[in-house]
Amino acid sequence: MKKQQGDDELNPRSCIVSRERLEKEKLIRFVIGPGDEVYPDLKETLPGRGVWVEAKMSSVQKAVEKRLFAKAFKQDVQVRDDLVGLIDKLLNERALQALAITKKSGLLLTGFSKVDSAIRSNTVKLLLHASDAAEDGRRKLSSATAFVVHIGGKETPLSNYWSCDELSVALGLGNVMHAAALSGGATRNLIAAIERLTQYRA
């Protein structure tokens, strides 16, 4: 049977570490760049033959330690010492960029009162706390989300990866301790970016 255009994009790839066939969303693509160096291709747009590693820090570390990139590419390659950390940094930056886009799209609320009201109206798709937010504020908003679940609403995903300073810089605002993302395409992309970062760090 002749392969239809686009079939290759739907088929799972094999992780060079586990040899498991996984969907692309669970993998990171790598290509060979200048100087025969291995580069992560998070957007999957770089030219050349790619190899795939499960999107977990431990899997990338194993690929580096066992020299599996050279084996997969069938040639000598250069692998930077900080590849594992570089990918974490890039995934984190992509998630923060997605957060900024969510704000530009008008789908992000900041400030305790606005976030609390949005939670109680059951319109929040993602709740964000600064990692250094006061426990009292976290507790009160957690109570609000618990109330929504109690009356039949869905549990709200929570992220607390970033500090107040990091959130404030990404959003171009001051003293961001709590934020809430509302329904929309930008929010879906933000949640996907955070889930990918979470998967990698797991």
N, C-alpha and C positions, 0 to 999 in steps of 0.2 A: 504494500500500500504506500502510495506516495505521501511523504510527509508534507503537511500543510504549512504554509507560512505562519510563523508564530508558535508552532508546536514546541520548538526548542525553548521558548521563553516559559512554557508551562511545565515542562518536564523537570523533575528534581535533578540536582547535581550531586556528585559524590564528594564528600569531605575527604581530603587527602590524609587526614589523621585517622579518623574512625572508619573510613570507607563506606559510611552510611550514605544512602541517597536521601537528600533533604530538599525541601522547597527553598527557593532562592532567599526568601525572607529570613531564613534561619542560617544563612551562610554569608561569608565575606569573600568577595572576589579579589584575587591578587594578579598582577601582571608584572612583566619585566620592563623596567624603564631604562633611562640612560645609565651607563656604567654597569649594566647587567644587575641593577639593584631591584629588589622585590618591593613593589608599591601596593598598598591597599587601594582598591578601586571601589569606594563606598557607593558611588553613584552609578557604577557599572557602565561607564561611558568611555573608558580609556581603550585605545586600540590594542590589538595583539591578542594572542592566546592567553586565556585566563585559567587559573586553578582556584579551587574553592576550599575554604576552611570553615567549619562550624563557627558561628559568631559567638564564641565564648573565649574569654581570656585564657583559660586553661588549654583550650585546643590550639590557639595560636602559639602559646608557649611551647607546647609539645612539637608543633611543626618546626619551630626554630631550633629547639634542642636536638631533635632527631634529624635535622637537615633534610626535611621532607620536601622543601621547596625545590631544591636542586634535583631531587629524584622525580618530582612531578613535572618539572619543566624540561627534564632530561638534558641539563647543562649546568655548568658552574654558575652560581648566582651570588650576589652580595646581599646579606640580610643585616639591616641595621640593628644595633644592640637594643635600642629602645622601641622596637616595633610594637611590642605589646602595649606599652604606655602611649605610643603615638596614636594607635587606633582608639584607645580610650579617650584621649584628648579630642580626636576628630569627631567621635560619636557624641561626646559631651557638647562640643561646639555646635554640631548640627541640631541637637535638641534645643539649645539656647536660641539658635537662629529661628527654629520653628516656633518657639515661645514668642519671640519678637514679632514674627509674622502674624501670629494669632492676635496680638495686641493691635497691629496695624489693620487687621481685618475687622476690628471692633467686637471681637468675641472674648476679650479678656477683661475681667473686673479686678480691681485691686482695692485694698482697704477692708478692714474688718467688717464694718457695717454693711457694705455692698455685698461682700462675699457671704455673710450670714443671711442676708435677705434672699440672695439668689439660691442658696442651699435650701432654704425653707420653702421656696417656690418650686423646687424640684426641677430647676433648669440647668444645673451644673453638671458638666460631663467630666471635669477634672479639677481637683482641688490641689492647690500648691501651698505648702508652708515653707518658709525659710528654715534652713537647718538650725539656725540660731534663734528662731522665734520663741517667745515666752511660752512656757507650758500652759499658762492660764488661757491664752488665746487658742492654742491647739485644742485644749480640752473643751472649750465652749463650742468651737466649730465641729468637733467630733460629736458632741451631744446633738447638734443640729442635724448632722448627717444620720445619726442613729435614729432620730425622730422621723426623718423622711423614710427610712427603711421600715420603721415600725408601722407607718401608715400606708405601706404598700409601694413606696418608691424604690428605685434601684440604688444599690450601694455605689458611692462615688469613688472612682480611683483616686489615689493620693500620691503625690510626689513631694519629697523633701530633700532632693539631691543638693540644692543650691543654697548658699548663704544669702542673707539680706543684701549684702554688697553685690553678689553675682546677679541676683534677680534685678536689683535696681539698675545696674549697668546695662543688662540685656534689654530692659524695658525703657530705659531713658527716664526713669522716675526716681524719686527719693524714698528711702526707707520702706521698701516693699517687704512686708512680712507675710502677707497672705494674698493669694490670688485665686480666681476661679475662671475656668474656661467654659464657654457656652457652646451649644451645638453648632457644628459647621465644619466645612472641609478643612480649614486651617487647624481646628482643634483635633480632628481625626489624625492629621499629619503629625501634630505635636505628640499625641498619645502614642502613635507608632514609633516616633523617634525616641521617646522615653522608654518604651518597652524594649526597643533594640539595645539601648544603653544598659538597661536592667539585665537583659539576657547576657550581654557581654560580661558584665561584672559578676554575674552569678557563677 
